Amino acid sequence: MKTFYKVFLVLFIIFIGINFYAIDWRSGFLDDENTKFIFSISSAILGIIVVYILHTWSKLAERK
């Protein structure tokens, strides 16, 4: 995996960790205060998926 992909992978994992820490678990998972954190976590997960797709595409381009 290229360094470029590793940097974004680490950033997305850090974002997920920070947002899990910031969620107020006592008020409920889908509470109005927690929706911004849930949205950020889902965006980071989508970013991880995109990083793996781009990494796979770069490996396919190297084979040709």
PyMOL CGO cylinders between C-alpha atoms (Angstrom):
from pymol import cmd
from pymol.cgo import CYLINDER

trace = [
    CYLINDER, 0.00, 0.00, 0.00, 1.37, 3.39, -0.95, 0.3, 1, 1, 1, 1, 1, 1,
    CYLINDER, 1.37, 3.39, -0.95, 2.21, 5.96, 1.69, 0.3, 1, 1, 1, 1, 1, 1,
    CYLINDER, 2.21, 5.96, 1.69, -0.51, 8.26, 0.32, 0.3, 1, 1, 1, 1, 1, 1,
    CYLINDER, -0.51, 8.26, 0.32, -3.19, 5.64, 1.04, 0.3, 1, 1, 1, 1, 1, 1,
    CYLINDER, -3.19, 5.64, 1.04, -1.72, 4.79, 4.44, 0.3, 1, 1, 1, 1, 1, 1,
    CYLINDER, -1.72, 4.79, 4.44, -1.90, 8.42, 5.56, 0.3, 1, 1, 1, 1, 1, 1,
    CYLINDER, -1.90, 8.42, 5.56, -5.59, 8.69, 4.71, 0.3, 1, 1, 1, 1, 1, 1,
    CYLINDER, -5.59, 8.69, 4.71, -6.32, 5.29, 6.22, 0.3, 1, 1, 1, 1, 1, 1,
    CYLINDER, -6.32, 5.29, 6.22, -4.76, 6.37, 9.53, 0.3, 1, 1, 1, 1, 1, 1,
    CYLINDER, -4.76, 6.37, 9.53, -6.61, 9.71, 9.43, 0.3, 1, 1, 1, 1, 1, 1,
    CYLINDER, -6.61, 9.71, 9.43, -9.97, 8.01, 8.89, 0.3, 1, 1, 1, 1, 1, 1,
    CYLINDER, -9.97, 8.01, 8.89, -9.33, 5.57, 11.73, 0.3, 1, 1, 1, 1, 1, 1,
    CYLINDER, -9.33, 5.57, 11.73, -8.40, 8.45, 14.04, 0.3, 1, 1, 1, 1, 1, 1,
    CYLINDER, -8.40, 8.45, 14.04, -11.60, 10.30, 13.03, 0.3, 1, 1, 1, 1, 1, 1,
    CYLINDER, -11.60, 10.30, 13.03, -13.67, 7.22, 13.84, 0.3, 1, 1, 1, 1, 1, 1,
    CYLINDER, -13.67, 7.22, 13.84, -12.00, 6.86, 17.24, 0.3, 1, 1, 1, 1, 1, 1,
    CYLINDER, -12.00, 6.86, 17.24, -12.49, 10.52, 18.15, 0.3, 1, 1, 1, 1, 1, 1,
    CYLINDER, -12.49, 10.52, 18.15, -16.15, 10.42, 17.16, 0.3, 1, 1, 1, 1, 1, 1,
    CYLINDER, -16.15, 10.42, 17.16, -16.83, 7.23, 19.13, 0.3, 1, 1, 1, 1, 1, 1,
    CYLINDER, -16.83, 7.23, 19.13, -15.28, 8.96, 22.13, 0.3, 1, 1, 1, 1, 1, 1,
    CYLINDER, -15.28, 8.96, 22.13, -17.44, 12.08, 21.62, 0.3, 1, 1, 1, 1, 1, 1,
    CYLINDER, -17.44, 12.08, 21.62, -20.77, 10.24, 21.44, 0.3, 1, 1, 1, 1, 1, 1,
    CYLINDER, -20.77, 10.24, 21.44, -22.94, 10.65, 24.52, 0.3, 1, 1, 1, 1, 1, 1,
    CYLINDER, -22.94, 10.65, 24.52, -23.96, 7.05, 25.12, 0.3, 1, 1, 1, 1, 1, 1,
    CYLINDER, -23.96, 7.05, 25.12, -26.41, 7.90, 27.91, 0.3, 1, 1, 1, 1, 1, 1,
    CYLINDER, -26.41, 7.90, 27.91, -28.65, 10.01, 25.67, 0.3, 1, 1, 1, 1, 1, 1,
    CYLINDER, -28.65, 10.01, 25.67, -29.02, 7.35, 23.00, 0.3, 1, 1, 1, 1, 1, 1,
    CYLINDER, -29.02, 7.35, 23.00, -27.28, 6.46, 19.78, 0.3, 1, 1, 1, 1, 1, 1,
    CYLINDER, -27.28, 6.46, 19.78, -29.62, 8.33, 17.41, 0.3, 1, 1, 1, 1, 1, 1,
    CYLINDER, -29.62, 8.33, 17.41, -30.20, 11.38, 19.61, 0.3, 1, 1, 1, 1, 1, 1,
    CYLINDER, -30.20, 11.38, 19.61, -30.05, 14.85, 18.01, 0.3, 1, 1, 1, 1, 1, 1,
    CYLINDER, -30.05, 14.85, 18.01, -26.74, 15.62, 19.72, 0.3, 1, 1, 1, 1, 1, 1,
    CYLINDER, -26.74, 15.62, 19.72, -25.15, 12.43, 18.40, 0.3, 1, 1, 1, 1, 1, 1,
    CYLINDER, -25.15, 12.43, 18.40, -26.26, 12.69, 14.77, 0.3, 1, 1, 1, 1, 1, 1,
    CYLINDER, -26.26, 12.69, 14.77, -23.27, 14.83, 13.79, 0.3, 1, 1, 1, 1, 1, 1,
    CYLINDER, -23.27, 14.83, 13.79, -20.92, 12.20, 15.22, 0.3, 1, 1, 1, 1, 1, 1,
    CYLINDER, -20.92, 12.20, 15.22, -22.80, 9.36, 13.53, 0.3, 1, 1, 1, 1, 1, 1,
    CYLINDER, -22.80, 9.36, 13.53, -22.61, 11.24, 10.22, 0.3, 1, 1, 1, 1, 1, 1,
    CYLINDER, -22.61, 11.24, 10.22, -18.86, 11.78, 10.69, 0.3, 1, 1, 1, 1, 1, 1,
    CYLINDER, -18.86, 11.78, 10.69, -18.28, 8.11, 11.54, 0.3, 1, 1, 1, 1, 1, 1,
    CYLINDER, -18.28, 8.11, 11.54, -20.20, 6.97, 8.46, 0.3, 1, 1, 1, 1, 1, 1,
    CYLINDER, -20.20, 6.97, 8.46, -18.21, 9.42, 6.31, 0.3, 1, 1, 1, 1, 1, 1,
    CYLINDER, -18.21, 9.42, 6.31, -14.95, 8.05, 7.68, 0.3, 1, 1, 1, 1, 1, 1,
    CYLINDER, -14.95, 8.05, 7.68, -16.07, 4.47, 6.99, 0.3, 1, 1, 1, 1, 1, 1,
    CYLINDER, -16.07, 4.47, 6.99, -16.98, 5.48, 3.44, 0.3, 1, 1, 1, 1, 1, 1,
    CYLINDER, -16.98, 5.48, 3.44, -13.53, 7.08, 3.14, 0.3, 1, 1, 1, 1, 1, 1,
    CYLINDER, -13.53, 7.08, 3.14, -11.85, 3.84, 4.22, 0.3, 1, 1, 1, 1, 1, 1,
    CYLINDER, -11.85, 3.84, 4.22, -13.84, 1.95, 1.58, 0.3, 1, 1, 1, 1, 1, 1,
    CYLINDER, -13.84, 1.95, 1.58, -12.78, 4.47, -1.09, 0.3, 1, 1, 1, 1, 1, 1,
    CYLINDER, -12.78, 4.47, -1.09, -9.12, 4.17, -0.02, 0.3, 1, 1, 1, 1, 1, 1,
    CYLINDER, -9.12, 4.17, -0.02, -9.27, 0.39, -0.46, 0.3, 1, 1, 1, 1, 1, 1,
    CYLINDER, -9.27, 0.39, -0.46, -10.97, 0.75, -3.85, 0.3, 1, 1, 1, 1, 1, 1,
    CYLINDER, -10.97, 0.75, -3.85, -8.29, 3.19, -5.02, 0.3, 1, 1, 1, 1, 1, 1,
    CYLINDER, -8.29, 3.19, -5.02, -5.57, 0.87, -3.73, 0.3, 1, 1, 1, 1, 1, 1,
    CYLINDER, -5.57, 0.87, -3.73, -7.09, -2.05, -5.62, 0.3, 1, 1, 1, 1, 1, 1,
    CYLINDER, -7.09, -2.05, -5.62, -7.33, 0.01, -8.82, 0.3, 1, 1, 1, 1, 1, 1,
    CYLINDER, -7.33, 0.01, -8.82, -3.69, 1.02, -8.51, 0.3, 1, 1, 1, 1, 1, 1,
    CYLINDER, -3.69, 1.02, -8.51, -2.67, -2.64, -8.13, 0.3, 1, 1, 1, 1, 1, 1,
    CYLINDER, -2.67, -2.64, -8.13, -4.69, -3.54, -11.24, 0.3, 1, 1, 1, 1, 1, 1,
    CYLINDER, -4.69, -3.54, -11.24, -3.01, -0.75, -13.21, 0.3, 1, 1, 1, 1, 1, 1,
    CYLINDER, -3.01, -0.75, -13.21, 0.44, -2.08, -12.23, 0.3, 1, 1, 1, 1, 1, 1,
    CYLINDER, 0.44, -2.08, -12.23, -0.36, -5.54, -13.64, 0.3, 1, 1, 1, 1, 1, 1,
    CYLINDER, -0.36, -5.54, -13.64, -1.01, -4.23, -17.14, 0.3, 1, 1, 1, 1, 1, 1,
]
cmd.load_cgo(trace, "trace")
